[in-house]
């Protein structure tokens, strides 16, 4: 973020010869004023407050400012640079927020402040009440600009130090996911991480109910719900936030006793990523069409993979297929899927497909579905039976 590069300072550099002095200004009040302007424009680390003295951090900040304006990079707080900083001044149209987080979980947050320094000091002070060291980050909302989201993530791992990090981005999703990616890269597992603190610079506090719009994130959330059987077999994850996805979200929220909104908020996304796709499962699936075409698979590691494979085989000779799936849990629940086809003397037909723990119940469900179109049992027969673990009784 390089706010100083635009507007009045840019004009000054184009219209005034830039004579770089090799000497620092020495007046503590002037040093403090220059530091406050640079700090207010988001130059310098959040924890390095203006201090009336030219520290190494001050010199590093000056170098970043000078580099941004394509002037000789000296690290010196010259008289000329001081004058330009005073012309730019401290912006008055921003709302600042900050979050601070320590390895022991202590955290602090602040938002809606008129200066960066106020926001940072308040968040940092809260975190330091129960910790000696705290990471801190800040961000702002401009007069007509978008707000910044600030998040802190804490991860633990057996036999290893805790991991704590903070981030500021244009969305909560970007801020938090960037940290998670870093933590996972260091060997931490997402389900051992938490987000103790998250705010927006203008005060929208802690993971509000706003839809995530990133297609890849929507797809990941859909896949978790799909593998947990919170969606119909024919509605594959597609990364689209459509009516079927919202219906699935509501069902998941209701079952999990979460607020039922139908919104894929970051809080729900984060929850789903912690739950994750169950490992070690075996899935079976059957897909069947009215003309008798079908596909049957078993021992697939995911529901999505099993249903897509069965659906693909069925559609080799049909345009529309009805699918059902089941996972193997144990020898008491092998994950039975049964398809039944009924047909009359004129060649008209209907199909039913059902799954259950019990083979008999699964078969009954398939018969009932197919016969609901007006057929009697004598006109119907089992087309295929599959168990998720590979047991096949008829194909």
C-alpha positions, 0 to 999 in steps of 0.5 A: 500500500503506497498512498503517498505516491499519489496526489500532492506529493506526486505533484511536488516531485514533478514540479520541485527540484529534489535536492537530497541532503546528506544530513538528518534533521535533529529537532525531536518534534520535527522527527516525530512529525515526519514519523507520524506522517509516514506511519499514518500512510502505512509505512513502517511496522505496526509495532514501531510507533513514532518515537522522536528519534531516528532509529534503524526502523525509521531509516528503513521506513524512509528508504521505502518512502524514497524508493516509492518516489524514485528518488535517491535512497539514502535513509536520511531524514533530510530537510527536503523530505521533511517539508514534503511530508508536512505538505502531505500531512496525516490523512483525516478521512480514514478509519483504522483497525488493528489486531494483535495476537500472541502465542498463548492465545492472548489477543486484542483488536481495535477499529473505527479509529481516526489514526493508525497509531490509536488503533495499533496502540489499543489492540497491542495494549489488550494483547500485552495484558496476558502476553509479553510479545504480540504480533500486530497488523493494521489496515484502514478504510478510506473515504471512498475506498474499501475497508481492510480486513484484519485477522489473527490465526493461532495453530498448535502441534504436538511436540512443536511450538505454537504458530501465531500470525496476523494479516491484513487484506481486502477481504476476511477470506484473503486475510485468513486463508493466507495465514492458513496456507502459511501454517499448513506449509509449516506442517500445522493442520487446519483442524488444530488452528483457530482464528481468535480475532478478526475485525474490519477496519471500519468496525464490521466485527468478527466474521459477518454473514456475507457470502464468499464469492471466490469460486474455488472456495465455494467449490471446496465448501460444496465438496465437504457438504457433498461428501457428508451427504448434504446434497443430492447425488446428481448435483455435483460440486461446481463452484456456483453459489446457486439455489441448490447450494443455498438449500444444502447450506441450510440443511447443513446449518440446521443439522449442525445446530448453526444459525440457518441463513443459507449464506456461505459466510467465512465462519461457515467456510472455516467450520467446513474446512475444519470438518474436512472430507472424511478419510478412509471411506469406501463409496459405492454408487449406482446410476440408472436410466429409464431405458435400463442403461446403468452404471455401478461402481464401488470402493471409491475414496470419495462420493463425488468420484463414485457418483460421477463414474457411475453417472458417466457409464450410465449416460453412454446409452442415456441422456438422463440418469438417476443416481444414488450412493452410499459409503461403507462404514463397517460390516454392519453397514456395507453401504448398499445401493439397489436399482430397480427397473419396471416396464410394461408390455409396451416397453415403457419403463421407470426406475428407482434407486435407493441406498441404506444400511440394510440390503432389504430396506435398500431394495424395498426403497428402490421398488417403492420409487419405481412402482410409484409411477403406476407399476406393480411389483410383477412388472419390476425387477432388481437391475443391479445391487452394489455394496460400497466395499465391493460386494456385488450380488447382481449386475 
